Structure formats: C-alpha cells, structure tokens
Amino acid sequence: MPYVNKFIATVDHQKAYEILLQNGFSMREAQRFIDKGRLICEGNVVSEKNAILCGDVFLIDYKPEPKGLKPIFECESFAVFDKPSGVLSHPNGRHCEYSLNDEIYTLFGREASVVHRLDFETSGVIVVGKDRNSTIKLKKIFENREVFKSYVAMVQGKIEQEFTIDAKMDLANNYDDVKMRMQICENGKSAVTKILPIKYFDDTDTTLVRAIPLTGRQHQIRLHLFHVKHKILGEPLYGLSRPQIEKILDKKMGELERIKLTGAKRLLLHSDEISFKFDEIFYDIKSKFDAGNEFYQLTKLVKQE
C-alpha cells in the first residue's frame, strides 16, 4: 500500500487539530494522525495537536492497491476473507507494500477494519467489520471469548491421540528487538490448546493436526506445539537461533535454505473455521483452502531436496 502526501491546506498561524477538523476529520482521527506522525507542515512532522502551523500542510495517506482478493462470506455488517500466507492482516508501517487493508478499503471504505489478526505466515479465515459500529461489536465478542476457532497444522513427529496443552505464557524479554515473541512461564497468562490428530504421514514423519485454542494468546498454538516437541513445520521463530530468525524475517534466507532449516517454505498453520453469534444469528464459516493436501505437498519438498 503506497503512501502519498495528500495536500490539506495552506495556513497562516493555525492550530494543527483545527486544520484537520475543518477538513472533515473527527477530533479522534486528528489526534491519531498527529500521534502517528502523519501530519506534515513545510516538510516537518507535526507532533503536537496544538502546534501553530504556517505554510502548506499535508497528510501522509495511503492509496489502496488491491490484488483482487474477495471475501468467502459476506453479510450487511461484516465479511470473512481467506487470507493467504504472506499477507499482513494490517499494514505495519510506511514501507508495507500490501496488506489485507488494500482489499478491505477498496471494497468497504476506510471505516472497515479487521476484527482480529492472523500472523503474517498464518493463512485462513479472518473477520472484517464493514463499519466502525460493527467492528466494535465484533471485537467485544472476540474479547469475551464467545468465538470458536479451529486451525489445522502440520507438525513434526507422530501424534496418535488427542490431548490438551495447558501451559501459561507471556512475552519473552530476550527477543523483543527481533520480533514480539512469547515464552512458557509459570507467572504467565493462562493458555490452553486442544490438539486432535487428523492423519499421520509415515514418509515425512509428520502429523496433520487440528488445534483448537481455548484461550486467545499471541502465538499460542505455535508456542504450545513447540513446547510439547511437535513444532509446526516452517516455524520461523521458535527453536531457531537469533541469526536464523533475523535472516528469515529480513527475507534474506532463500527458499531452499528455509525448507531445509524449518521443514517448509512457510509456516504450516491455517485457520480453517470460525463460528460465533452476532445480532442473534449464528454464523459458522469454513475456509475453502485444502490445507491438509497443500501442507503435505510442501513437506514432501524436504524429502525431494
């Protein structure tokens, strides 16, 4: 999503927030733009809402560039996308070239927003509120854990019986300058994941499993499966050294090296089903992506190399 400098006005001794209000933005939007350094006056970033400005004022805005991704489900209040792996749920800065927002803003306008997030390499169903009120209501449902989520993952080793992982977790403090990373710790927040085996593949010594998070911690499924020694193939963070992590995150590691190191060219984790009640209607949306077959084909690449 390319950023552009959008001309607002030429002013003479006027407060920053007043300029934005006069151009149709709310006070809340004005404050957010200024907090994020998106208001520019004569080439300088405006950092205070009461700053007195003189000259040409621009707002750093972005122009959506959609690639044609369409929702797999849509109603009046929200839509559900099948997010591909390698797509950000939300832009992560001015250098973000593409995110789901490019599609969302093009289809539904600037008030539309993702309700929850999926990691960059995690694919699958993701809910988008079409307007501010719907988004707020949907986020409340997620915060109250009134949502059923199901994921499929291809993991190392053989799993024959279902089991539950109950291991508290919290932010790790030794990787915060690389990427937000989690750790298992006694004083962490409660985290519970149910694991059900789907199919074991003898030729790759991998198991396709269904993972059902009963709590909603960041990286919960990824860390829990690593913790019980059934790491998800393609995992770019857990179980790797700092230089390896940096090389993957900086996109400096070739596909073949990534496959040999982690077992797959991407994280083999897919959100395949989500269900919840909204405005007295029950919704159960399933992904249309055949993750099981796709993940098996990707794991076979390791054997072929």
C-alpha positions in Angstrom: 0.0 0.0 0.0 2.0 3.1 -1.2 2.0 6.2 1.0 1.4 9.6 -0.6 1.4 13.2 0.7 -2.1 14.4 0.4 -2.4 18.2 0.3 -4.7 19.6 3.0 -4.4 23.4 3.1 -2.2 26.4 3.1 -2.5 28.0 6.5 -1.3 31.0 8.5 -0.9 30.6 12.3 -3.5 27.9 12.8 -3.6 25.1 15.3 -2.9 21.6 13.8 -6.0 19.9 15.1 -8.2 22.7 13.9 -6.9 22.3 10.3 -7.9 18.6 10.3 -11.3 19.3 11.9 -12.0 21.9 9.1 -11.2 19.3 6.5 -13.8 16.8 7.7 -11.8 14.7 10.3 -13.1 14.0 13.8 -11.1 15.0 16.9 -10.3 11.4 17.4 -8.9 11.0 13.9 -7.0 14.2 14.2 -5.3 13.1 17.4 -4.5 9.7 15.9 -2.9 11.2 12.7 -0.7 13.5 14.8 0.3 10.8 17.3 1.4 8.6 14.3 3.4 11.4 12.7 1.2 11.6 9.7 0.7 15.4 9.6 3.4 17.4 7.8 3.9 21.1 7.6 6.6 22.6 5.3 8.4 19.2 5.3 8.4 18.8 9.1 6.4 16.2 11.1 3.8 17.8 13.4 3.9 16.2 16.9 1.5 18.4 18.9 -2.2 18.9 18.2 -2.0 22.5 19.4 1.1 23.3 17.4 0.7 26.6 15.4 1.3 25.9 11.7 2.2 28.2 8.9 2.5 27.2 5.2 1.5 24.1 3.2 0.1 21.2 5.3 0.0 17.6 4.1 -1.4 14.4 5.5 0.5 11.2 4.9 -2.1 9.0 3.4 -2.1 5.7 1.6 -3.6 4.6 -1.7 -5.0 1.1 -1.6 -3.7 -1.2 -4.4 -5.9 -4.3 -4.3 -4.9 -7.6 -5.9 -8.5 -8.9 -6.2 -8.9 -11.0 -3.1 -12.6 -11.4 -2.4 -14.4 -12.4 0.8 -15.6 -16.0 1.1 -18.6 -14.8 3.1 -20.4 -11.5 3.4 -23.4 -10.0 5.2 -24.5 -6.5 5.8 -22.3 -6.0 8.9 -19.2 -8.0 8.2 -17.2 -10.1 5.8 -14.8 -13.0 6.1 -11.7 -13.4 4.0 -9.5 -16.5 3.4 -6.1 -14.7 4.0 -3.2 -16.2 2.1 0.1 -16.9 3.8 2.5 -14.0 3.4 -0.1 -11.3 3.7 -0.3 -8.9 6.6 -3.6 -8.6 8.4 -2.9 -4.9 8.9 -0.1 -2.6 7.5 2.9 -2.4 9.8 4.4 0.9 8.7 5.1 3.2 5.8 7.1 0.6 4.0 4.3 -2.0 3.9 3.7 -2.7 0.2 0.5 -4.7 0.6 -1.9 -5.8 3.3 -5.4 -7.0 3.7 -6.4 -3.4 4.2 -5.8 -2.8 0.4 -8.7 -5.1 -0.3 -10.8 -4.0 2.7 -10.6 -0.3 2.0 -11.3 -0.8 -1.7 -14.4 -2.9 -1.1 -15.9 -1.3 2.0 -14.3 2.0 2.6 -11.9 3.4 5.3 -14.2 2.6 8.3 -13.9 -1.1 7.6 -11.4 -3.0 9.8 -10.1 -6.4 10.7 -11.7 -7.6 13.9 -8.8 -9.9 14.9 -5.4 -10.8 13.4 -3.6 -13.7 11.9 0.2 -13.9 11.8 1.9 -12.9 8.6 2.6 -16.5 7.5 -0.6 -18.0 9.0 -3.3 -18.4 6.4 -7.1 -18.7 6.8 -10.4 -17.2 7.8 -10.3 -13.6 9.2 -13.3 -11.5 10.1 -13.7 -7.9 8.9 -16.2 -5.4 10.2 -17.6 -3.2 7.5 -18.1 -0.2 9.6 -17.0 1.2 13.0 -20.0 0.1 15.0 -20.0 -3.5 13.6 -16.2 -3.7 14.3 -16.7 -2.6 17.9 -19.5 -5.1 18.5 -17.5 -7.9 16.8 -14.3 -7.1 18.8 -16.3 -7.4 22.0 -17.5 -10.9 21.0 -13.8 -11.9 20.5 -12.7 -10.3 23.7 -15.4 -12.1 25.7 -14.2 -15.4 24.1 -17.6 -16.0 22.5 -15.9 -17.3 19.4 -15.0 -20.9 18.3 -11.8 -21.1 16.3 -10.2 -24.1 14.7 -6.8 -24.4 13.0 -5.0 -27.1 11.1 -1.3 -27.5 11.3 1.4 -29.9 10.1 3.7 -30.8 12.9 6.9 -32.8 13.4 6.6 -36.4 14.7 3.7 -38.8 15.3 0.6 -37.9 17.3 -1.9 -40.7 17.8 -4.3 -39.4 20.5 -5.9 -36.1 21.3 -4.6 -34.1 24.2 -4.8 -30.7 25.8 -1.8 -28.3 26.4 -2.2 -26.2 29.4 0.9 -24.0 29.7 1.0 -20.4 30.8 2.8 -18.0 28.6 3.9 -14.4 28.3 6.1 -12.1 26.3 9.8 -13.2 26.1 12.2 -10.5 27.1 15.2 -11.6 25.1 13.9 -11.3 21.5 11.9 -8.0 21.7 14.3 -6.3 19.4 13.8 -9.0 16.7 10.1 -9.6 16.9 7.4 -10.0 19.5 8.0 -13.5 20.8 6.3 -15.5 23.5 7.6 -17.9 26.2 6.2 -20.5 28.5 6.5 -19.2 32.1 4.9 -20.1 35.5 3.9 -16.5 36.1 2.4 -16.0 32.6 -1.2 -15.8 31.5 -3.4 -18.9 31.2 -3.2 -20.6 27.8 -5.0 -23.8 26.8 -5.0 -25.5 23.4 -6.7 -28.7 22.4 -4.9 -30.9 19.9 -6.6 -33.6 17.8 -4.6 -35.7 15.3 -6.1 -35.9 11.8 -3.6 -38.0 9.8 0.0 -39.3 10.3 2.3 -39.3 7.2 4.9 -42.0 7.6 7.0 -40.9 4.6 7.6 -37.4 6.1 7.2 -38.4 9.8 4.7 -35.6 10.2 1.1 -35.3 11.6 -1.7 -33.2 10.4 -3.5 -31.9 13.5 -6.5 -29.8 14.4 -5.7 -27.2 17.0 -8.5 -25.5 19.0 -7.3 -22.6 21.2 -9.5 -22.3 24.3 -7.7 -19.0 25.1 -6.5 -16.3 22.8 -2.8 -15.6 23.4 -0.5 -14.4 20.7 1.4 -17.3 19.1 -0.4 -19.7 21.4 -0.7 -22.7 19.0 2.8 -22.2 17.7 4.4 -22.0 21.1 2.3 -24.7 22.7 3.2 -27.2 19.9 6.9 -26.3 20.1 6.7 -26.7 23.9 5.4 -30.3 23.6 8.1 -31.1 21.0 5.8 -31.2 18.0 6.9 -28.0 16.3 4.9 -26.7 13.3 6.8 -27.1 10.1 8.1 -23.9 8.6 8.1 -22.2 12.1 10.3 -19.0 11.7 10.7 -18.1 15.4 10.6 -20.9 17.9 13.5 -23.3 18.1 15.8 -21.2 15.9 18.9 -19.1 16.7 18.8 -15.4 16.7 20.7 -15.0 13.4 18.4 -17.6 11.7 15.3 -15.7 12.9 16.7 -12.4 11.6 17.6 -13.9 8.3 14.1 -15.2 7.8 12.4 -12.0 9.0 14.6 -9.8 6.9 13.8 -12.0 3.8 17.4 -12.8 3.3 17.0 -16.6 3.5 16.5 -18.4 0.3 13.5 -20.8 -0.1 15.7 -23.9 -0.2 17.6 -23.0 2.9 14.3 -22.2 4.7 12.9 -25.6 3.7 16.0 -27.4 5.0 16.1 -25.5 8.2 12.4 -25.4 9.2 10.8 -28.2 7.1 8.7 -25.9 4.8 8.9 -22.6 2.9 6.1 -21.1 5.1 4.5 -21.7 8.5 2.1 -24.6 8.0 -0.7 -23.2 10.1 -4.1 -22.4 8.8 -7.3 -21.0 10.4 -9.9 -23.3 8.8 -13.1 -22.5 10.8 -14.6 -19.7 12.9 -18.1 -19.5 14.4 -19.9 -17.0 16.6 -23.3 -15.4 17.3 -23.8 -11.9 16.0 -27.1 -9.9 16.3 -28.9 -13.1 17.4 -27.7 -15.0 14.3 -25.2 -17.9 14.5 -22.5 -18.0 11.9 -20.2 -20.9 11.1 -17.7 -20.0 8.3 -15.2 -22.6 7.0 -12.2 -22.0 4.8 -12.2 -23.1 1.2 -8.5 -23.8 1.2 -7.4 -27.5 1.2 -4.7 -27.0 3.9 -4.2 -30.8 4.5 -3.2 -31.6 1.0 -1.3 -28.4 0.4 0.7 -28.9 3.6 1.6 -32.5 2.8 2.8 -31.4 -0.7 5.0 -28.8 0.9 6.5 -31.2 3.4 7.4 -33.6 0.6 9.7 -31.0 -0.8 12.1 -31.6 2.0 12.5 -35.3 1.0 12.9 -34.3 -2.6 15.8 -31.9 -2.0 
